[in-house]
Amino acid sequence: MKYAIVGFGKIGQALAHAFARTLGEAGLKAYGSMTGFQRMGDPAELGAAAAFLASSDSSFMTGSELAVDGGLAQI
């Protein structure tokens, strides 16, 4: 049995809209700039990581965390 976790950081759209209402556009841009890529992630990027973990391409992975956070954990 395989176990894996997708750890996600600043993923956009629904989260971005909620933050935009609270922080405004300038605050949202500042929030996204905290990542190594200087932007919010796209939900499709998170989905691609989850699809990889569910595929046979990750068949030799177990007990792993795949960080999909734009480098946030490295800053």
Summary of the structure (lengths in Angstrom):
residues: 75
radius of gyration: 14.3
end to end distance: 33.0
largest distance: 45.2
contacts: 194
relative contact order: 0.30
helix: 49%
strand: 16%
